[in-house]
Every structure is written in structure tokens, then in C-alpha cells.
Amino acid sequence: MAIVNTIAKALGGEMPTWGGPPAVTLAGGGNTGLFSQAISVVVNATTTNVVFNTFPGPGFVRWGYIRVKTTSVNGATTITWKATATDGTTTQQLIPPVATTAAGTNIDNNFFIYSDLNLTSITVALASGVNTATYDVEFAGGV
């Protein structure tokens, strides 16, 4: 099941409106709400980067929530992921690699991030081991 209860829905009108979906190949999804970016992407036994870099207003964020949820996991697939961000000069690790799941286990992870940098790009690296998983990835944040 895709993300239904979005971060943006939980925070209501406190979130800015995004200019569009992130610059990645979409398996489905796109802008799923007025105040966040969320996409669906299929990862086949490799690592795929989902990049959020279209921010409204001043063009950067300093805080936000990142949510990664799997909607379909092959019985042999293991999952891990991490998040980094940059202001164009300095790269920061926002979320260290999460523990690798047992084979066939779905995830629904939520993390709050905060930075002193004016982040212009946030990268969520999704890693599926052995076989395929379908992920929904959401970012919602502000300055």
C-alpha cells in the first residue's frame, strides 16, 4: 500500500508547497500532497538514489522529515537505506545506514532531520539485496 497518511497531512499548513517531483525516474507517484514530495520507485538488487532538490521559497531547507516505506518486497530481499544532504559545498550524513532487514520484511521508517546548512539537495540511497523491492519515499520540510 502506498503512503496514505503523509507527513504533510500530519503537519497540515505548516509545510511549503513544492515546485515539483524530484529529479528521478518515477515508477509512479509524484507530488502526493500540497506540502511534500513523495515518489514510488522500484529497486532491483542494487542501490538507487532518490534526490529531492526542488525546494520552494529560498530554494533550500534546514529541517524536515524523511519517510521510507516499502510497499512490495520479494521474499528473499533485504533492505537498508541512508540519507545525505548538501548545500552545494559540504555534504552531511543525515541518517546513517539503517540496520539491514531480515529477508522479505517490509519497512516504514520515519526520521526527523535538522541542519545548520542551507540544504539544496537531499539524497536517500535505497539498497535492495538479492531481489526487488518497491519503495515509497517522502520528504517534507522547511527553513
Buried (B, 14 or more C-beta within 10 A) or exposed (E): EEBEEBBBBBBEEEBBEBEEBBEBEEEEBEBBBBBBBBBBBBBEBEEBEBEBBBBBEEEBBBEBBBBBBBBEBBEEBBBBBBBBBBBEEEEBEBBEEBEEBEBBBBBEEEEEBEBEBBBBBBBBBBBBBEBBBBBBBBBBBBB
